[in-house]
Amino acid sequence: MKINFTNFPQEFKLLKKELIKKFVHLGNKGEYVLGNELYQFEKNIENYLNVKHVVGVGNWTEGMIMLLKALNFKKGDEIITVSNSFIATCGAIVMSGCKPILVDIKNDLNIDPALIEKKISKKTKAIMPVHLSGIPANLKALKKICKKHKLILLEDAAHAFGIKYYNQYLGTIGKVGVFSLHPRKSFHVFGDGGLIVTNDTKLYKKIMLMRNHGLKNRNESLIWGTNSRLDNLQAGFGNLMLKKIDKWNKIQLNIAKHYSRNLKNLVEIPEYDLNISNPSFHQYIIKVKYRNKLKNYLKKNGIDTAIHYPIPIHRQKAFKKQYGTIKLPKTEFYSNKILSLPINPYLKKREVDFIIKKIKQFYNES
């Protein structure tokens, strides 16, 4: 049996008719950039998330860079975040002229609020948790810290579309949330894309200008901006996917529960509280002994896995060259133990059972 980590061909096969219909519809209208489909997509997301404003942008990274500039953060301003994330989390901070201040994590792989306050300085402007795998960070604790120190709470919600923290959607709890629409995300388009969501009208208006060269019309620019517009076609695909995301998130949560029930005595399963949130499980990350051996064993048995993330950001050459070396003991420890198992809405129960069976066989033979 061959089990891929992702199954884009199967997804395309199932959605092909709808996607082609949308493509033909938009092609016949000749609307490719900043068209009605994008405006409707933004409105649909506003209604779904119960948030005042949504801006469709080129991708998460460009969205975050624009956001930090729109917030008037200056060169050297500090943003507290984590190292066990994709490089873009810190890359966007650095590209905006700010400095990432990295804090270690808890066992759930999210930022540890207890370690934050000693990292706060006069230059600190914001705290940015990453809701890794769609499992929410401790936002109650983070909001208290932000209020105490007059900091902005930014949410890296790239993995967490459609997931609630108690009764409010992730990405809408801080001042601003930024989502990725990359094809690897649970809620995605068929290329690059991103969303900025906020209830701050003044900030929204500024970002809307910035994503389109600062233009108020075709020929007049009010502020310096850039080109980071979500394409109309991708917005059209997003409108199709929005109708399906609740179902997909539910399927992935059920797969995650099945993994956890069957693997809890062999590996460290993800930590989450269903009384707080039903995670999206953009990834299902276990912590294991003999990680590399297990990964190779599963590969030999036709099972693709991944690691999110094998090299923490603070150990990347780009980071060390600019900021030197720091130690984050838990982040470093878990980077050698974490393994992401296949999880997507098209994974069949027999495939999940086969993965479980092979993991059990590995540890019985070890």
Stockholm file with secondary structure:
# STOCKHOLM 1.0

chainA/1-366         MKINFTNFPQEFKLLKKELIKKFVHLGNKGEYVLGNELYQFEKNIENYLNVKHVVGVGNWTEGMIMLLKALNFKKGDEIITVSNSFIATCGAIVMSGCKPILVDIKNDLNIDPALIEKKISKKTKAIMPVHLSGIPANLKALKKICKKHKLILLEDAAHAFGIKYYNQYLGTIGKVGVFSLHPRKSFHVFGDGGLIVTNDTKLYKKIMLMRNHGLKNRNESLIWGTNSRLDNLQAGFGNLMLKKIDKWNKIQLNIAKHYSRNLKNLVEIPEYDLNISNPSFHQYIIKVKYRNKLKNYLKKNGIDTAIHYPIPIHRQKAFKKQYGTIKLPKTEFYSNKILSLPINPYLKKREVDFIIKKIKQFYNES
#=GR chainA/1-366 SS CCBCSCCHHHHHHHHHHHHHHHHHHHHHHTCCSSCHHHHHHHHHHHHHHTCSEEEEESCHHHHHHHHHHHTTCCTTCEEEEESSSCTHHHHHHHHTTCEEEEECBCTTSSBCGGGTGGGCCTTEEEECCBCGGGCCCCHHHHHHHHHHHTCEEEEECTTCTTCEETTEETTSSSSEEEEECCTTSSSCCSSCCEEEEESCHHHHHHHHHHTBTTBSSSSCBSSCCCBCCCCHHHHHHHHHHHTTHHHHHHHHHHHHHHHHHHHTTTSBCCCCCTTTCCCCCSSEEEECSSHHHHHHHHHHTTBCCBCSCSSCGGGSHHHHHHHCCCCCHHHHHHHTTEEEECCCTTCCHHHHHHHHHHHHHHHHHC
#=GC SS_cons         CCBCSCCHHHHHHHHHHHHHHHHHHHHHHTCCSSCHHHHHHHHHHHHHHTCSEEEEESCHHHHHHHHHHHTTCCTTCEEEEESSSCTHHHHHHHHTTCEEEEECBCTTSSBCGGGTGGGCCTTEEEECCBCGGGCCCCHHHHHHHHHHHTCEEEEECTTCTTCEETTEETTSSSSEEEEECCTTSSSCCSSCCEEEEESCHHHHHHHHHHTBTTBSSSSCBSSCCCBCCCCHHHHHHHHHHHTTHHHHHHHHHHHHHHHHHHHTTTSBCCCCCTTTCCCCCSSEEEECSSHHHHHHHHHHTTBCCBCSCSSCGGGSHHHHHHHCCCCCHHHHHHHTTEEEECCCTTCCHHHHHHHHHHHHHHHHHC
//
